[in-house]
Amino acid sequence: MKIIFIGGLTEGKIVYDYLIRNRFVELEMVITYPDDYNGPRHIVIPDGVNIIKTMSFKNMLPQIKCINPDLIFVAGWSELLDEEFLSVPRLGVIGFHPSKLPYNRGRSVLAWQIEGGYTETAMSMFYYSVYPDGGDIIAQERVTIEKNDYINDVLDKMDLAIYNLMYAYFPLIRKGLAVPKKQDLSEGNFRRLRKDADSKIDWNKNSQVIYNKIRAISHPYPGAKTTINGVKYIIWKANILSDFFEGNYLSAGTLVATLYDKTFVIRTKDSFIHVTDFTVL
């Protein structure tokens, strides 16, 4: 099969590694990020004669058409595909999305799910369509979100899920045996791209809500932001303290204690947050 791969980051490297080692694949072109790309979880793909490093594939449609690929795989790449592009490969364009489609289509979806307190999600393998994240679903692998998982932990689980999906379903796709399921576009929901304002902690919220926000946008993402007694912080890790302190009379956002290791405790609406990893701005 003649295949083109577009992608980057750790998730894209998994798909690339699978394709480059598969004896049934002629990997005709690889489009990936430049070596100096500073996005989170960037993995450099070695240079090669068929490897193109760029931030956009939009101007490469003529070369892609000349290859006349059977399939295009996309992983770790956020650029949208239009109808002309989708019509090029004989068997379609296959991608991955970290949610139980049709739910949580759109952007920043993993962070939104963790912040929303999800305990389970999925990695969806699907065919691209002009409707964002709306194409037929090839398969989904369940991914658990433990109560102490930070986003980097869940991203690792998502990478493993992509690995499993490629090994389980590519042979079926190649042989025409995969049976995709059509999405009901009247169901589900969309998530918007997160903004800087979404990173700010509101200490008037319950501790669990604040803790989930911290977990959702910790490394490799921007971190949860707050100002305490005039000092700006990025908070990377924390714990909930339910009954450790007597301080119900204190207002939310109050610095309750600074401990010997420089960690500190903040009053929330219902209890306390112990900040264990942070950066002072």
MIDOSE-1310 file (N, C-alpha, C; in nm, 2 decimals, decimal comma, always signed):
residues 281
mkii	+0,08/-0,12/+0,00/+0,00/+0,00/+0,00/+0,09/+0,12/+0,00; +0,05/+0,22/-0,08/+0,12/+0,35/-0,08/+0,06/+0,44/+0,02; +0,14/+0,48/+0,12/+0,08/+0,56/+0,23/+0,17/+0,69/+0,25; +0,10/+0,79/+0,28/+0,16/+0,92/+0,32/+0,12/+0,94/+0,47
figg	+0,22/+0,98/+0,55/+0,20/+1,01/+0,69/+0,22/+1,16/+0,72; +0,13/+1,22/+0,79/+0,14/+1,36/+0,83/+0,13/+1,36/+0,98; +0,23/+1,41/+1,05/+0,22/+1,42/+1,20/+0,35/+1,45/+1,27; +0,34/+1,45/+1,40/+0,45/+1,47/+1,49/+0,42/+1,44/+1,63
lteg	+0,50/+1,49/+1,72/+0,48/+1,46/+1,86/+0,49/+1,31/+1,89; +0,48/+1,27/+2,02/+0,50/+1,13/+2,05/+0,39/+1,04/+1,99; +0,27/+1,09/+1,97/+0,17/+1,01/+1,91/+0,19/+0,98/+1,77; +0,24/+1,09/+1,70/+0,27/+1,07/+1,56/+0,39/+0,98/+1,53
kivy	+0,49/+0,99/+1,62/+0,61/+0,90/+1,61/+0,57/+0,75/+1,62; +0,47/+0,72/+1,70/+0,42/+0,58/+1,72/+0,36/+0,53/+1,58; +0,28/+0,62/+1,52/+0,23/+0,58/+1,39/+0,33/+0,57/+1,29; +0,43/+0,66/+1,28/+0,54/+0,66/+1,19/+0,62/+0,54/+1,20
dyli	+0,66/+0,50/+1,33/+0,74/+0,38/+1,35/+0,67/+0,26/+1,31; +0,54/+0,25/+1,33/+0,46/+0,13/+1,29/+0,47/+0,12/+1,13; +0,44/+0,23/+1,06/+0,43/+0,23/+0,92/+0,57/+0,20/+0,86; +0,68/+0,26/+0,91/+0,81/+0,24/+0,85/+0,86/+0,10/+0,86
rnrf	+0,80/+0,02/+0,96/+0,85/-0,11/+0,98/+0,76/-0,22/+0,92; +0,64/-0,17/+0,87/+0,55/-0,27/+0,81/+0,58/-0,31/+0,67; +0,60/-0,43/+0,65/+0,64/-0,48/+0,52/+0,54/-0,46/+0,41; +0,42/-0,44/+0,44/+0,31/-0,41/+0,34/+0,29/-0,27/+0,31
vele	+0,38/-0,18/+0,36/+0,36/-0,04/+0,34/+0,48/+0,02/+0,26; +0,44/+0,10/+0,16/+0,54/+0,18/+0,10/+0,51/+0,33/+0,15; +0,60/+0,37/+0,24/+0,58/+0,50/+0,30/+0,64/+0,61/+0,20; +0,55/+0,66/+0,12/+0,60/+0,75/+0,00/+0,64/+0,89/+0,05
mvit	+0,57/+0,94/+0,15/+0,60/+1,07/+0,20/+0,57/+1,09/+0,34; +0,66/+1,16/+0,42/+0,63/+1,19/+0,56/+0,64/+1,34/+0,57; +0,53/+1,40/+0,63/+0,53/+1,55/+0,65/+0,53/+1,56/+0,80; +0,63/+1,63/+0,86/+0,64/+1,64/+1,00/+0,69/+1,78/+1,04
ypdd	+0,70/+1,81/+1,17/+0,74/+1,94/+1,22/+0,89/+1,95/+1,20; +0,94/+2,08/+1,19/+1,08/+2,10/+1,19/+1,15/+2,06/+1,32; +1,28/+2,03/+1,31/+1,35/+1,98/+1,43/+1,34/+2,08/+1,55; +1,33/+2,21/+1,52/+1,33/+2,31/+1,62/+1,19/+2,35/+1,67
yngp	+1,09/+2,28/+1,63/+0,95/+2,30/+1,67/+0,95/+2,28/+1,82; +0,89/+2,38/+1,89/+0,89/+2,38/+2,04/+0,76/+2,34/+2,10; +0,68/+2,27/+2,03/+0,55/+2,22/+2,08/+0,57/+2,11/+2,19; +0,47/+2,09/+2,27/+0,48/+1,99/+2,38/+0,49/+1,85/+2,32
rhiv	+0,58/+1,77/+2,38/+0,59/+1,63/+2,34/+0,64/+1,61/+2,20; +0,72/+1,71/+2,15/+0,78/+1,70/+2,02/+0,88/+1,59/+2,01; +0,88/+1,51/+1,91/+0,98/+1,40/+1,89/+1,03/+1,42/+1,75; +1,16/+1,43/+1,73/+1,22/+1,46/+1,60/+1,22/+1,33/+1,52
ipdg	+1,17/+1,33/+1,40/+1,18/+1,22/+1,31/+1,31/+1,25/+1,22; +1,39/+1,14/+1,21/+1,52/+1,16/+1,14/+1,50/+1,21/+0,99; +1,59/+1,28/+0,94/+1,59/+1,33/+0,80/+1,59/+1,21/+0,71; +1,53/+1,23/+0,59/+1,53/+1,12/+0,49/+1,49/+1,18/+0,36
vnii	+1,50/+1,11/+0,25/+1,47/+1,16/+0,12/+1,32/+1,19/+0,10; +1,24/+1,11/+0,17/+1,09/+1,13/+0,16/+1,03/+1,20/+0,28; +1,12/+1,27/+0,36/+1,07/+1,33/+0,48/+1,08/+1,48/+0,46; +0,96/+1,55/+0,48/+0,95/+1,70/+0,46/+0,92/+1,76/+0,59
ktms	+0,99/+1,86/+0,64/+0,97/+1,92/+0,77/+0,92/+2,06/+0,75; +0,80/+2,08/+0,79/+0,73/+2,21/+0,77/+0,62/+2,23/+0,88; +0,57/+2,35/+0,88/+0,46/+2,38/+0,98/+0,32/+2,37/+0,91; +0,32/+2,35/+0,78/+0,19/+2,34/+0,71/+0,21/+2,26/+0,58
fknm	+0,11/+2,17/+0,55/+0,12/+2,09/+0,43/+0,03/+2,15/+0,32; -0,03/+2,27/+0,34/-0,13/+2,32/+0,25/-0,07/+2,34/+0,11; +0,06/+2,38/+0,10/+0,11/+2,40/-0,04/+0,17/+2,27/-0,10; +0,15/+2,16/-0,04/+0,20/+2,04/-0,08/+0,10/+1,94/-0,15
lpqi	-0,02/+2,00/-0,17/-0,12/+1,91/-0,23/-0,08/+1,86/-0,37; -0,02/+1,94/-0,46/+0,02/+1,89/-0,59/+0,11/+1,76/-0,58; +0,21/+1,77/-0,49/+0,30/+1,66/-0,47/+0,23/+1,53/-0,42; +0,14/+1,56/-0,33/+0,06/+1,45/-0,27/-0,03/+1,38/-0,37
kcin	-0,09/+1,46/-0,46/-0,17/+1,41/-0,57/-0,09/+1,32/-0,66; +0,03/+1,37/-0,69/+0,12/+1,29/-0,78/+0,15/+1,15/-0,73; +0,16/+1,14/-0,60/+0,19/+1,01/-0,53/+0,07/+0,92/-0,55; -0,05/+0,97/-0,55/-0,17/+0,89/-0,57/-0,18/+0,78/-0,46
pdli	-0,18/+0,83/-0,33/-0,16/+0,73/-0,22/-0,29/+0,65/-0,20; -0,28/+0,53/-0,14/-0,39/+0,45/-0,10/-0,45/+0,51/+0,02; -0,37/+0,55/+0,12/-0,41/+0,59/+0,25/-0,32/+0,71/+0,29; -0,38/+0,80/+0,37/-0,30/+0,90/+0,44/-0,34/+0,88/+0,59
fvag	-0,23/+0,87/+0,67/-0,25/+0,87/+0,82/-0,21/+1,01/+0,87; -0,28/+1,06/+0,97/-0,25/+1,19/+1,04/-0,26/+1,16/+1,19; -0,15/+1,20/+1,26/-0,15/+1,19/+1,40/-0,05/+1,29/+1,46; -0,10/+1,37/+1,56/-0,02/+1,47/+1,62/-0,01/+1,59/+1,53
wsel	-0,12/+1,63/+1,46/-0,11/+1,74/+1,37/-0,25/+1,80/+1,37; -0,26/+1,94/+1,40/-0,39/+2,00/+1,42/-0,45/+2,07/+1,30; -0,38/+2,08/+1,19/-0,42/+2,15/+1,07/-0,55/+2,08/+1,01; -0,65/+2,15/+0,98/-0,77/+2,10/+0,92/-0,75/+2,05/+0,78
ldee	-0,82/+1,95/+0,74/-0,82/+1,90/+0,60/-0,94/+1,93/+0,52; -0,93/+1,99/+0,40/-1,05/+2,03/+0,33/-1,09/+1,91/+0,23; -1,20/+1,93/+0,16/-1,26/+1,83/+0,08/-1,17/+1,78/-0,03; -1,09/+1,88/-0,09/-1,00/+1,84/-0,20/-0,89/+1,75/-0,15
flsv	-0,84/+1,78/-0,03/-0,73/+1,70/+0,03/-0,79/+1,56/+0,06; -0,91/+1,55/+0,12/-0,96/+1,43/+0,16/-0,99/+1,34/+0,05; -1,01/+1,39/-0,07/-1,05/+1,31/-0,19/-0,93/+1,25/-0,26; -0,81/+1,28/-0,21/-0,69/+1,23/-0,28/-0,67/+1,08/-0,26
prlg	-0,66/+1,04/-0,13/-0,62/+0,89/-0,11/-0,74/+0,80/-0,15; -0,71/+0,69/-0,21/-0,81/+0,60/-0,26/-0,90/+0,55/-0,15; -0,84/+0,52/-0,03/-0,91/+0,46/+0,08/-0,93/+0,56/+0,20; -0,90/+0,68/+0,18/-0,94/+0,78/+0,28/-0,82/+0,83/+0,36
vigf	-0,85/+0,91/+0,46/-0,76/+0,97/+0,55/-0,80/+0,92/+0,69; -0,70/+0,86/+0,76/-0,73/+0,81/+0,90/-0,65/+0,89/+1,00; -0,72/+0,92/+1,11/-0,66/+1,00/+1,22/-0,71/+0,95/+1,35; -0,67/+1,02/+1,46/-0,69/+0,98/+1,60/-0,74/+1,10/+1,68
hpsk	-0,83/+1,07/+1,77/-0,88/+1,18/+1,85/-0,90/+1,13/+2,00; -0,85/+1,20/+2,10/-0,85/+1,15/+2,23/-0,99/+1,17/+2,31; -1,09/+1,11/+2,26/-1,22/+1,12/+2,33/-1,31/+1,00/+2,28; -1,42/+0,98/+2,34/-1,52/+0,89/+2,30/-1,61/+0,96/+2,20
lpyn	-1,56/+0,97/+2,07/-1,65/+1,03/+1,97/-1,78/+0,96/+1,97; -1,89/+1,03/+1,95/-1,90/+1,17/+1,90/-1,89/+1,28/+2,01; -1,86/+1,24/+2,13/-1,84/+1,34/+2,24/-1,70/+1,40/+2,24; -1,70/+1,52/+2,28/-1,57/+1,59/+2,30/-1,50/+1,60/+2,17
rgrs	-1,56/+1,64/+2,06/-1,49/+1,68/+1,94/-1,43/+1,81/+1,96; -1,34/+1,85/+1,87/-1,28/+1,99/+1,88/-1,14/+1,99/+1,94; -1,11/+2,10/+2,01/-0,98/+2,13/+2,05/-0,96/+2,12/+2,20; -0,84/+2,10/+2,25/-0,80/+2,09/+2,39/-0,88/+1,99/+2,46
vlaw	-0,93/+1,89/+2,40/-1,03/+1,80/+2,45/-0,99/+1,72/+2,57; -0,86/+1,68/+2,57/-0,81/+1,60/+2,69/-0,81/+1,69/+2,82; -0,76/+1,81/+2,80/-0,76/+1,90/+2,92/-0,90/+1,93/+2,97; -0,99/+1,95/+2,88/-1,13/+1,97/+2,92/-1,19/+1,85/+2,99
qieg	-1,15/+1,73/+2,95/-1,21/+1,61/+3,01/-1,15/+1,60/+3,15; -1,02/+1,62/+3,17/-0,96/+1,60/+3,30/-1,01/+1,71/+3,39; -1,02/+1,83/+3,35/-1,08/+1,94/+3,43/-1,22/+1,91/+3,47; -1,29/+1,85/+3,38/-1,43/+1,81/+3,41/-1,45/+1,69/+3,50
gyte	-1,34/+1,63/+3,54/-1,35/+1,52/+3,63/-1,38/+1,39/+3,57; -1,36/+1,37/+3,44/-1,38/+1,24/+3,37/-1,29/+1,14/+3,44; -1,34/+1,02/+3,45/-1,26/+0,91/+3,50/-1,24/+0,81/+3,39; -1,29/+0,83/+3,28/-1,27/+0,74/+3,16/-1,29/+0,82/+3,03
tams	-1,21/+0,79/+2,93/-1,23/+0,84/+2,80/-1,19/+0,74/+2,70; -1,15/+0,78/+2,58/-1,10/+0,68/+2,48/-1,01/+0,74/+2,38; -0,94/+0,66/+2,31/-0,87/+0,71/+2,19/-0,95/+0,65/+2,07; -1,00/+0,74/+1,99/-1,08/+0,71/+1,87/-0,99/+0,71/+1,74
mfyy	-1,00/+0,60/+1,67/-0,94/+0,59/+1,54/-1,05/+0,60/+1,43; -1,04/+0,70/+1,34/-1,15/+0,74/+1,26/-1,11/+0,79/+1,12; -1,20/+0,79/+1,03/-1,18/+0,84/+0,90/-1,21/+0,99/+0,90; -1,12/+1,07/+0,85/-1,15/+1,22/+0,84/-1,27/+1,25/+0,75
svyp	-1,34/+1,35/+0,78/-1,44/+1,41/+0,70/-1,43/+1,56/+0,70; -1,50/+1,63/+0,62/-1,50/+1,78/+0,62/-1,56/+1,83/+0,75; -1,64/+1,75/+0,82/-1,70/+1,79/+0,95/-1,60/+1,75/+1,05; -1,55/+1,85/+1,13/-1,44/+1,82/+1,22/-1,47/+1,71/+1,32
dggd	-1,38/+1,61/+1,32/-1,39/+1,49/+1,41/-1,52/+1,42/+1,39; -1,58/+1,43/+1,27/-1,71/+1,37/+1,25/-1,72/+1,25/+1,16; -1,60/+1,20/+1,12/-1,60/+1,09/+1,03/-1,63/+0,95/+1,09; -1,64/+0,85/+1,01/-1,67/+0,72/+1,06/-1,56/+0,67/+1,15
iiaq	-1,61/+0,60/+1,26/-1,52/+0,55/+1,36/-1,48/+0,41/+1,33; -1,35/+0,39/+1,32/-1,29/+0,25/+1,29/-1,29/+0,17/+1,42; -1,24/+0,24/+1,53/-1,23/+0,16/+1,66/-1,20/+0,27/+1,77; -1,23/+0,22/+1,89/-1,20/+0,31/+2,01/-1,14/+0,22/+2,12
ervt	-1,04/+0,27/+2,18/-0,98/+0,20/+2,29/-1,00/+0,28/+2,42; -1,06/+0,21/+2,52/-1,09/+0,28/+2,65/-0,96/+0,32/+2,72; -0,97/+0,44/+2,78/-0,85/+0,49/+2,85/-0,91/+0,54/+2,99; -0,85/+0,49/+3,10/-0,89/+0,53/+3,23/-0,82/+0,66/+3,27
iekn	-0,88/+0,74/+3,35/-0,82/+0,86/+3,40/-0,83/+0,84/+3,56; -0,72/+0,81/+3,62/-0,72/+0,79/+3,76/-0,72/+0,92/+3,83; -0,77/+0,92/+3,96/-0,79/+1,05/+4,03/-0,66/+1,12/+4,05; -0,54/+1,06/+4,05/-0,41/+1,13/+4,06/-0,34/+1,14/+3,93
dyin	-0,40/+1,11/+3,82/-0,33/+1,12/+3,69/-0,33/+1,27/+3,65; -0,21/+1,32/+3,61/-0,19/+1,45/+3,55/-0,20/+1,43/+3,40; -0,21/+1,54/+3,33/-0,23/+1,52/+3,18/-0,12/+1,45/+3,11; +0,01/+1,46/+3,16/+0,11/+1,39/+3,10/+0,10/+1,24/+3,11
dvld	+0,04/+1,20/+3,23/+0,01/+1,06/+3,25/-0,09/+1,01/+3,15; -0,19/+1,09/+3,13/-0,30/+1,05/+3,04/-0,25/+1,05/+2,89; -0,17/+1,14/+2,86/-0,11/+1,15/+2,73/-0,03/+1,02/+2,70; +0,04/+0,97/+2,80/+0,12/+0,84/+2,78/+0,02/+0,73/+2,76
kmdl	-0,09/+0,73/+2,83/-0,19/+0,62/+2,80/-0,25/+0,63/+2,66; -0,27/+0,76/+2,62/-0,32/+0,78/+2,48/-0,22/+0,73/+2,38; -0,10/+0,75/+2,40/+0,00/+0,70/+2,30/+0,00/+0,55/+2,30; -0,01/+0,48/+2,41/-0,02/+0,34/+2,42/-0,15/+0,29/+2,34
aiyn	-0,26/+0,36/+2,36/-0,38/+0,33/+2,29/-0,36/+0,34/+2,14; -0,29/+0,44/+2,09/-0,27/+0,45/+1,95/-0,18/+0,33/+1,90; -0,08/+0,30/+1,98/+0,00/+0,18/+1,94/-0,09/+0,06/+1,93; -0,17/+0,03/+2,02/-0,26/-0,08/+2,02/-0,36/-0,08/+1,90
lmya	-0,41/+0,04/+1,87/-0,51/+0,05/+1,76/-0,44/+0,02/+1,63; -0,32/+0,07/+1,61/-0,25/+0,05/+1,49/-0,22/-0,10/+1,46; -0,17/-0,16/+1,57/-0,13/-0,30/+1,55/-0,26/-0,39/+1,54; -0,37/-0,35/+1,60/-0,49/-0,44/+1,59/-0,57/-0,41/+1,46
yfpl	-0,57/-0,29/+1,41/-0,67/-0,25/+1,31/-0,60/-0,23/+1,17; -0,48/-0,19/+1,17/-0,42/-0,17/+1,03/-0,42/-0,30/+0,95; -0,40/-0,41/+1,00/-0,41/-0,53/+0,91/-0,55/-0,55/+0,86; -0,65/-0,51/+0,94/-0,79/-0,52/+0,89/-0,82/-0,42/+0,79
irkg	-0,77/-0,30/+0,81/-0,79/-0,19/+0,71/-0,72/-0,23/+0,58; -0,60/-0,28/+0,59/-0,53/-0,32/+0,46/-0,60/-0,43/+0,38; -0,67/-0,52/+0,46/-0,74/-0,63/+0,39/-0,89/-0,60/+0,36; -0,93/-0,47/+0,39/-1,07/-0,43/+0,37/-1,17/-0,50/+0,46
lavp	-1,12/-0,54/+0,58/-1,21/-0,61/+0,68/-1,25/-0,52/+0,79; -1,20/-0,40/+0,80/-1,25/-0,31/+0,91/-1,39/-0,26/+0,88; -1,47/-0,26/+0,98/-1,61/-0,21/+0,96/-1,64/-0,09/+1,04; -1,62/+0,03/+0,98/-1,63/+0,16/+1,05/-1,78/+0,18/+1,09
kkqd	-1,80/+0,26/+1,20/-1,93/+0,30/+1,24/-1,95/+0,44/+1,21; -2,06/+0,47/+1,15/-2,10/+0,61/+1,12/-2,13/+0,69/+1,24; -2,08/+0,81/+1,25/-2,12/+0,89/+1,37/-2,26/+0,96/+1,34; -2,33/+0,97/+1,45/-2,45/+1,05/+1,45/-2,42/+1,19/+1,49
lseg	-2,42/+1,28/+1,39/-2,37/+1,41/+1,41/-2,47/+1,50/+1,49; -2,59/+1,44/+1,52/-2,68/+1,51/+1,61/-2,64/+1,49/+1,75; -2,56/+1,40/+1,78/-2,51/+1,37/+1,92/-2,38/+1,43/+1,94; -2,34/+1,42/+2,07/-2,20/+1,47/+2,11/-2,20/+1,62/+2,13
nfrr	-2,07/+1,67/+2,14/-2,05/+1,81/+2,18/-1,91/+1,85/+2,13; -1,89/+1,98/+2,12/-1,76/+2,03/+2,07/-1,69/+2,11/+2,19; -1,56/+2,10/+2,19/-1,48/+2,18/+2,28/-1,41/+2,28/+2,21; -1,39/+2,40/+2,27/-1,32/+2,51/+2,20/-1,17/+2,50/+2,25
lrkd	-1,09/+2,57/+2,17/-0,95/+2,58/+2,21/-0,93/+2,66/+2,34; -0,86/+2,61/+2,43/-0,84/+2,68/+2,56/-0,76/+2,81/+2,54; -0,80/+2,90/+2,63/-0,73/+3,03/+2,63/-0,66/+3,05/+2,76; -0,58/+3,16/+2,76/-0,50/+3,19/+2,89/-0,60/+3,21/+3,01
adsk	-0,71/+3,26/+2,98/-0,81/+3,28/+3,10/-0,85/+3,15/+3,16; -0,85/+3,04/+3,08/-0,89/+2,91/+3,13/-0,79/+2,85/+3,22; -0,67/+2,91/+3,23/-0,56/+2,86/+3,32/-0,57/+2,92/+3,46; -0,65/+3,02/+3,48/-0,65/+3,09/+3,60/-0,74/+3,02/+3,71
idwn	-0,68/+3,01/+3,83/-0,75/+2,94/+3,94/-0,85/+3,03/+4,01; -0,97/+2,98/+4,03/-1,06/+3,06/+4,11/-1,07/+2,98/+4,24; -1,01/+3,04/+4,35/-1,01/+2,98/+4,48/-1,14/+2,97/+4,55; -1,24/+3,04/+4,49/-1,38/+3,02/+4,54/-1,45/+2,90/+4,50
knsq	-1,38/+2,82/+4,41/-1,43/+2,69/+4,37/-1,40/+2,58/+4,48; -1,47/+2,47/+4,47/-1,43/+2,36/+4,56/-1,29/+2,30/+4,52; -1,23/+2,24/+4,62/-1,09/+2,19/+4,60/-1,08/+2,09/+4,49; -1,18/+2,00/+4,47/-1,17/+1,91/+4,37/-1,17/+1,97/+4,23
viyn	-1,25/+2,08/+4,21/-1,25/+2,15/+4,09/-1,12/+2,21/+4,06; -1,06/+2,27/+4,16/-0,93/+2,34/+4,14/-0,82/+2,23/+4,12; -0,82/+2,12/+4,19/-0,73/+2,01/+4,17/-0,74/+1,96/+4,03; -0,86/+1,94/+3,98/-0,87/+1,89/+3,84/-0,81/+1,99/+3,74
kira	-0,83/+2,12/+3,76/-0,77/+2,21/+3,67/-0,62/+2,20/+3,67; -0,56/+2,19/+3,79/-0,42/+2,18/+3,80/-0,37/+2,06/+3,72; -0,44/+1,95/+3,74/-0,40/+1,82/+3,67/-0,41/+1,83/+3,52; -0,51/+1,91/+3,48/-0,55/+1,91/+3,33/-0,45/+1,99/+3,25
ishp	-0,38/+2,09/+3,31/-0,29/+2,17/+3,23/-0,15/+2,18/+3,28; -0,11/+2,08/+3,36/+0,03/+2,07/+3,41/+0,12/+2,04/+3,30; +0,25/+2,01/+3,33/+0,35/+1,98/+3,22/+0,29/+1,87/+3,13; +0,30/+1,88/+3,00/+0,38/+1,98/+2,92/+0,31/+2,11/+2,88
ypga	+0,20/+2,13/+2,94/+0,11/+2,25/+2,91/+0,14/+2,37/+3,00; +0,07/+2,48/+2,98/+0,11/+2,60/+3,05/+0,10/+2,61/+3,20; +0,03/+2,52/+3,26/+0,01/+2,52/+3,41/-0,10/+2,61/+3,45; -0,15/+2,59/+3,57/-0,25/+2,67/+3,63/-0,19/+2,79/+3,70
ktti	-0,26/+2,91/+3,68/-0,20/+3,03/+3,72/-0,28/+3,10/+3,83; -0,21/+3,17/+3,92/-0,28/+3,24/+4,03/-0,19/+3,35/+4,09; -0,24/+3,44/+4,16/-0,17/+3,54/+4,23/-0,20/+3,53/+4,38; -0,10/+3,52/+4,46/-0,13/+3,51/+4,61/-0,04/+3,61/+4,68
ngvk	-0,11/+3,70/+4,75/-0,04/+3,81/+4,82/+0,05/+3,89/+4,73; +0,01/+3,91/+4,61/+0,08/+3,99/+4,51/+0,19/+3,92/+4,43; +0,21/+3,79/+4,46/+0,31/+3,71/+4,39/+0,24/+3,62/+4,29; +0,29/+3,62/+4,17/+0,23/+3,53/+4,06/+0,30/+3,40/+4,06
yiiw	+0,21/+3,29/+4,05/+0,26/+3,16/+4,05/+0,20/+3,08/+3,93; +0,28/+2,98/+3,88/+0,23/+2,87/+3,80/+0,23/+2,75/+3,88; +0,12/+2,68/+3,90/+0,11/+2,57/+3,99/+0,11/+2,44/+3,90; +0,20/+2,35/+3,93/+0,21/+2,23/+3,85/+0,15/+2,11/+3,92
kani	+0,16/+2,10/+4,05/+0,11/+1,98/+4,12/+0,06/+2,03/+4,26; -0,04/+1,95/+4,31/-0,10/+1,99/+4,44/-0,17/+1,87/+4,49; -0,21/+1,88/+4,62/-0,29/+1,77/+4,69/-0,41/+1,84/+4,76; -0,52/+1,77/+4,78/-0,63/+1,82/+4,85/-0,61/+1,78/+5,00
lsdf	-0,63/+1,88/+5,09/-0,63/+1,85/+5,23/-0,77/+1,88/+5,28; -0,84/+1,78/+5,33/-0,98/+1,80/+5,37/-0,99/+1,85/+5,51; -0,92/+1,78/+5,61/-0,95/+1,81/+5,75/-0,82/+1,84/+5,82; -0,71/+1,87/+5,75/-0,58/+1,89/+5,81/-0,57/+2,01/+5,90
fegn	-0,64/+2,12/+5,85/-0,63/+2,25/+5,92/-0,76/+2,29/+5,98; -0,76/+2,36/+6,09/-0,88/+2,43/+6,13/-0,87/+2,57/+6,08; -0,96/+2,60/+5,98/-0,95/+2,73/+5,92/-1,07/+2,77/+5,84; -1,19/+2,71/+5,88/-1,31/+2,74/+5,81/-1,35/+2,88/+5,81
ylsa	-1,30/+2,96/+5,90/-1,33/+3,10/+5,91/-1,25/+3,18/+5,80; -1,15/+3,13/+5,74/-1,07/+3,20/+5,65/-1,14/+3,21/+5,51; -1,11/+3,32/+5,44/-1,17/+3,33/+5,31/-1,09/+3,26/+5,21; -1,16/+3,22/+5,10/-1,10/+3,14/+4,99/-0,99/+3,22/+4,93
gtlv	-0,88/+3,16/+4,90/-0,76/+3,22/+4,84/-0,66/+3,27/+4,95; -0,69/+3,24/+5,07/-0,60/+3,28/+5,18/-0,48/+3,19/+5,19; -0,36/+3,24/+5,20/-0,24/+3,16/+5,22/-0,24/+3,12/+5,37; -0,26/+2,99/+5,39/-0,28/+2,94/+5,53/-0,15/+2,91/+5,59
atly	-0,05/+2,85/+5,52/+0,08/+2,81/+5,58/+0,18/+2,79/+5,47; +0,30/+2,83/+5,50/+0,42/+2,80/+5,42/+0,50/+2,69/+5,49; +0,53/+2,58/+5,44/+0,59/+2,47/+5,50/+0,74/+2,48/+5,49; +0,81/+2,39/+5,56/+0,96/+2,39/+5,57/+1,02/+2,37/+5,43
dktf	+0,96/+2,30/+5,34/+1,01/+2,27/+5,21/+0,96/+2,38/+5,10; +0,91/+2,49/+5,15/+0,86/+2,60/+5,07/+0,73/+2,57/+5,00; +0,67/+2,45/+5,01/+0,54/+2,43/+4,96/+0,44/+2,51/+5,05; +0,32/+2,53/+5,00/+0,23/+2,61/+5,08/+0,08/+2,56/+5,07
virt	+0,00/+2,61/+5,16/-0,14/+2,56/+5,17/-0,23/+2,68/+5,15; -0,33/+2,67/+5,06/-0,43/+2,77/+5,03/-0,57/+2,73/+5,07; -0,64/+2,82/+5,12/-0,78/+2,79/+5,15/-0,87/+2,79/+5,03; -0,96/+2,70/+5,01/-1,05/+2,70/+4,90/-1,19/+2,72/+4,95
kdsf	-1,29/+2,70/+4,87/-1,43/+2,72/+4,92/-1,47/+2,62/+5,02; -1,42/+2,49/+5,01/-1,47/+2,38/+5,09/-1,36/+2,32/+5,18; -1,23/+2,34/+5,14/-1,12/+2,28/+5,22/-0,99/+2,35/+5,19; -0,88/+2,27/+5,16/-0,75/+2,33/+5,14/-0,68/+2,26/+5,03
ihvt	-0,59/+2,34/+4,96/-0,51/+2,28/+4,86/-0,36/+2,30/+4,90; -0,29/+2,19/+4,90/-0,14/+2,19/+4,93/-0,07/+2,20/+4,80; -0,01/+2,31/+4,77/+0,07/+2,32/+4,65/+0,21/+2,27/+4,66; +0,24/+2,17/+4,59/+0,37/+2,09/+4,61/+0,47/+2,12/+4,50
dftv	+0,43/+2,17/+4,38/+0,53/+2,20/+4,27/+0,48/+2,33/+4,20; +0,56/+2,43/+4,19/+0,52/+2,56/+4,14/+0,64/+2,63/+4,09; +0,61/+2,74/+4,01/+0,71/+2,83/+3,96/+0,66/+2,97/+4,00; +0,75/+3,05/+4,05/+0,73/+3,19/+4,08/+0,76/+3,27/+3,96
l	+0,67/+3,35/+3,92/+0,69/+3,44/+3,80/+0,75/+3,57/+3,83
